[in-house]
Amino acid sequence: MKINIKKIKLDLKEKGFVPLPGILKKNKNFKNLISEICYFLNTFSKKNYKQINNYDEIICKKFKSNKKISGYLNENLNLLPSLNGVFADKEVVLLTKKILGSENKPLIVNNHRLRLQIPSHDHVANLPWHQDIHYNKIKRSKSLVFWVSLGNIDQEMGPVIIKSRSHKIKKVKKFFFKKPNGGKVPSVNVKKIKNKFYNQVSFPTNSGDILILDLKLVHTSGLNKAKDRIKWSAQARFHVPSLIK
């Protein structure tokens, strides 16, 4: 895929997001992450598959009898060394610097996170309507969110739902949404956002696709209505920090 930095910048400015299909499909560090995930799942399931979606049915079946499996997999897979490798990849870092117009400035990254969202567990695994800026602890920085589709996610599985152009509202007042498991996460009241600011969009993704988001873009997790397919994704936030002189 040929990358048009000028168009990416324009789309981020106007819509607040940019999809980049297949950009990591042949990337060495991305392939390494998928291989490590599959190796971990192989020891977990005693099946030797090369694609993570091939493990979905096995995991969903085990989850029905043991709900702790979701937390177990999320916690352990987030500790894979190769997860950091994807977001430290030279091509990814260079792309980010070009988009931010900061080729000659330091770039930092945080909140590396791998997520697997199992059907019927949306009430715990999903994030409500939110802006990533409410999660961001690095202030006075130029920032972007990189969301990566690790597996294939079709419309039935509930891909990310975006309110296009909602980043133009700037920072929406947050409140803390309480999940059934007791966890609290920042959220925003979308009823207070006038429709003239956005068009709601959602689209399927394939393994290796990247979705770049403005930190102020309002978005949420879609509902996974598939019976035995898991949403596999990863994300991180890149920042060009404001340096103290």
C-alpha positions in Angstrom: 0.0 0.0 0.0 1.3 3.4 -1.0 1.2 5.8 1.9 0.1 9.4 1.2 1.2 11.4 4.3 -0.5 14.6 3.1 -3.9 12.8 2.7 -3.5 11.1 6.1 -2.9 14.5 7.7 -5.9 16.0 5.9 -8.2 13.1 6.9 -7.1 13.3 10.6 -7.8 17.0 10.5 -11.2 16.7 8.9 -12.5 13.3 10.1 -10.3 12.5 13.1 -9.4 9.1 11.9 -7.6 7.3 9.1 -7.8 3.5 8.2 -4.7 2.0 6.7 -5.7 -1.5 5.4 -3.1 -4.2 5.3 -0.2 -1.9 6.2 1.3 -4.4 8.7 0.4 -7.6 6.9 4.0 -8.3 5.8 5.7 -6.5 8.7 8.3 -8.7 10.4 7.5 -7.5 14.0 3.8 -7.9 13.4 4.3 -11.4 12.1 6.4 -12.1 15.2 3.6 -11.0 17.5 1.1 -13.2 15.8 3.5 -16.1 16.0 4.1 -15.6 19.8 0.3 -15.3 20.4 -0.2 -18.6 18.5 2.6 -20.3 20.4 1.0 -19.3 23.7 -2.4 -20.4 22.5 -0.9 -23.7 21.3 0.3 -24.5 24.8 -3.1 -23.4 26.1 -5.2 -25.5 23.7 -2.8 -28.2 22.4 -3.6 -27.1 18.8 -1.0 -25.9 16.4 -2.5 -23.2 14.3 -0.8 -20.3 12.5 -3.6 -17.8 12.6 -5.1 -16.5 15.9 -8.7 -16.6 14.7 -8.4 -20.4 14.3 -8.2 -20.5 18.1 -11.5 -18.6 18.6 -13.9 -21.5 18.8 -11.6 -23.3 21.3 -11.4 -20.3 23.6 -15.1 -19.5 23.4 -15.9 -23.1 24.4 -13.5 -23.0 27.4 -14.9 -19.6 28.4 -18.4 -21.1 28.8 -17.2 -23.3 31.6 -14.6 -21.0 33.1 -15.1 -17.2 32.9 -11.6 -16.6 34.3 -10.1 -17.6 31.0 -10.7 -14.1 29.5 -8.7 -12.4 32.2 -6.0 -15.0 32.2 -5.4 -14.6 28.4 -5.6 -10.8 28.5 -3.1 -10.5 31.4 -0.6 -13.0 30.0 -0.7 -12.0 26.3 -0.1 -8.4 27.3 3.2 -9.5 28.7 4.5 -10.9 25.4 7.8 -9.1 24.4 6.7 -8.9 20.8 3.8 -6.6 21.6 6.2 -3.7 22.3 8.1 -4.7 19.1 5.1 -3.8 16.9 4.9 -0.3 18.2 8.7 0.1 18.3 9.0 -1.0 14.7 11.1 1.4 12.7 8.5 1.7 9.9 5.7 2.4 12.4 7.8 5.0 14.3 8.9 6.8 11.0 5.3 6.9 9.8 4.1 8.3 13.1 6.8 11.0 13.0 5.9 12.0 9.5 2.2 12.3 10.3 3.0 14.4 13.4 5.5 16.5 11.4 8.2 15.7 14.0 11.0 13.8 12.1 13.6 15.6 14.1 12.0 15.4 17.5 11.8 12.6 20.1 8.8 10.3 20.0 7.5 8.4 23.0 4.9 5.7 23.2 2.7 4.4 26.1 -0.4 2.3 26.9 0.6 -0.7 24.8 -2.4 -2.9 25.1 -3.5 -6.2 23.5 -7.2 -7.0 23.8 -9.3 -10.1 23.1 -13.0 -9.6 23.3 -15.0 -12.8 23.7 -18.7 -13.0 22.7 -21.2 -12.6 25.6 -18.5 -10.8 27.6 -19.0 -7.3 26.0 -20.4 -5.9 29.3 -16.9 -6.3 30.8 -14.5 -6.3 27.8 -15.9 -3.4 25.8 -15.2 0.3 26.4 -18.1 2.8 26.5 -18.2 6.0 24.4 -15.0 7.8 25.2 -12.1 10.0 24.1 -8.6 8.7 24.5 -7.5 12.1 25.8 -9.3 11.3 29.0 -6.9 8.3 29.4 -3.8 10.3 28.5 -1.5 11.3 31.3 1.1 12.9 29.0 0.1 16.5 28.8 1.0 19.3 26.3 2.0 16.8 23.6 1.2 16.1 20.0 -0.4 12.7 20.1 -2.0 9.9 18.0 -3.7 6.6 18.8 -2.6 3.6 16.7 -5.2 0.7 16.8 -4.2 -2.5 15.1 -6.4 -5.4 14.0 -4.7 -8.6 15.0 -7.4 -10.8 13.6 -10.2 -10.4 11.1 -13.2 -8.4 12.5 -16.4 -8.3 10.4 -19.6 -6.3 11.1 -21.2 -9.1 13.0 -18.3 -9.1 15.5 -18.8 -5.4 16.3 -15.8 -3.4 15.0 -14.9 0.0 16.5 -17.8 2.5 16.2 -16.6 6.1 15.4 -18.3 9.4 15.5 -16.5 11.0 12.6 -15.5 14.7 13.1 -16.3 14.5 16.8 -12.7 15.5 17.6 -13.7 19.0 16.5 -15.7 19.4 19.7 -12.3 19.2 21.5 -12.5 17.8 25.0 -16.0 16.6 26.1 -16.7 16.5 29.8 -16.1 13.0 31.2 -17.7 10.9 33.8 -16.7 7.5 35.1 -18.7 4.5 33.8 -18.9 1.6 36.2 -18.7 -1.9 34.7 -20.5 -4.9 36.1 -17.1 -6.2 37.5 -16.7 -3.0 39.5 -14.1 -1.4 37.2 -14.5 2.3 36.4 -13.5 3.8 33.1 -13.7 7.4 31.7 -16.7 7.9 29.4 -18.6 10.7 27.7 -22.4 11.4 27.3 -22.9 11.2 23.5 -26.5 12.6 23.9 -24.9 16.0 24.6 -23.0 15.9 21.3 -24.9 17.6 18.6 -25.4 15.4 15.4 -24.1 18.2 13.2 -20.6 17.4 14.5 -20.4 13.8 13.3 -21.4 10.9 11.1 -21.4 7.5 12.8 -19.2 5.0 11.0 -18.0 1.5 11.5 -16.2 -0.8 9.1 -14.7 -4.4 9.1 -10.9 -4.8 9.5 -8.5 -7.6 8.6 -5.3 -8.8 10.3 -2.6 -6.2 9.8 -4.9 -3.2 9.3 -4.1 0.0 11.3 -6.6 2.6 12.4 -5.1 6.0 13.4 -7.2 8.1 15.7 -7.1 11.6 17.1 -7.1 11.5 20.9 -10.2 13.7 21.0 -12.3 11.4 18.6 -15.4 10.0 20.3 -15.6 6.2 19.8 -16.7 3.0 21.4 -16.5 -0.8 21.1 -19.1 -2.5 18.9 -21.1 -5.5 20.3 -19.8 -8.9 19.3 -22.9 -10.8 18.1 -20.9 -13.7 16.7 -21.2 -16.9 18.6 -17.7 -18.2 18.5 -15.4 -15.5 17.1 -13.1 -13.3 19.1 -12.1 -9.7 18.4 -8.3 -9.5 18.6 -6.7 -6.1 18.6 -3.9 -4.0 20.0 -3.3 -0.3 20.5 -0.8 2.2 21.8 -0.6 6.0 22.0 2.3 7.9 20.4 3.4 11.4 21.7 5.8 14.1 20.8 6.3 15.6 24.2 6.6 19.3 25.0 10.2 19.5 26.2 11.2 21.6 29.3 13.8 24.3 28.3 
